[in-house]
Amino acid sequence: MVSGTFFSQKLKPVSYPDGSQKLSGLVTSNAGKKLPGVLILPAWKGIDEEAKTAAIELEKQGYIAFIADIYGEGKIPADNEAAAKSSGYYKKNYAEYQKRISLALEQLKKNGAIADKTAVIGYCFGGTGALEAARGNLPVAGVVSIHGSLAKDQTRKSEKLNAKILIENPADDKSVTPDDYSNLIKEMNDGNADWQMITYAHSKHTFTDPKSPDYNEVMAKRAWNHTLMFLKEILK
């Protein structure tokens, strides 16, 4: 596991506003160089070790990584109940979620990321956000949803999807129903998307998080390698 001290040495805080709400993201130490960039959307409790580890690993691969703050300072959920409420708000009010993602993308670019070589990856609630970045046609080359919610309000109109999309879906995720799965595929095809879904066997919801009881080391490594392969294709 990566220590907190290591994180503080490698990741620098970046404050940015959404109106009166102060947001505080983190950027890798290669900020300022002209490099491809990856925006990381964290899980439902806000910026966590999984997001930080991903950022540091992406820096090693030659990317500037920026971890978004979706909730804002002073609004970090204290427990699962609060996290469900906060994440549920942004899932329902998806335009606000898309706005917070867009603001974080601006910060990624301000920190050196090449404008037409950026992507979004997200875990859990952040995986939902990665799909929302595609649905909102935010200016990114591609998105990766890692055990994100696949459901979308079926009253929403399906739009053309310009970003390339990789969905990493654990086979035993009880939060994803067969209808969610089939509706997403229909949405991808209706939007004429360049999409791919990889399903990981014997994997529950948070299979990529070493701190989770759902962690599946073999499948987590495969998922990460699939993420890197996708990013290399679209950004380099």
Buried (B, 14 or more C-beta within 10 A) or exposed (E): EEEEEEBEEBBEEBEBEBEEEBBBBBBBBBBEEEBBBBBBBBBBBBBBBBBBBBBBBBBEBBBBBBBBBBBBEEBBBEEEEBBEEBBEEBBEEBEEBBBBBBBBBEBBBBBBBBEEBBBBBBBBBBBBBBBBBBBBBBBBBBBBBBBBBBBBEEEEEBEEBBBBBBBBBBEBBEBBEEEBBEBBBEBBEEBEBBBBBBBBEEBBBBBBBEEBEBBBEEBBEBBBEBBBEBBEEBBE
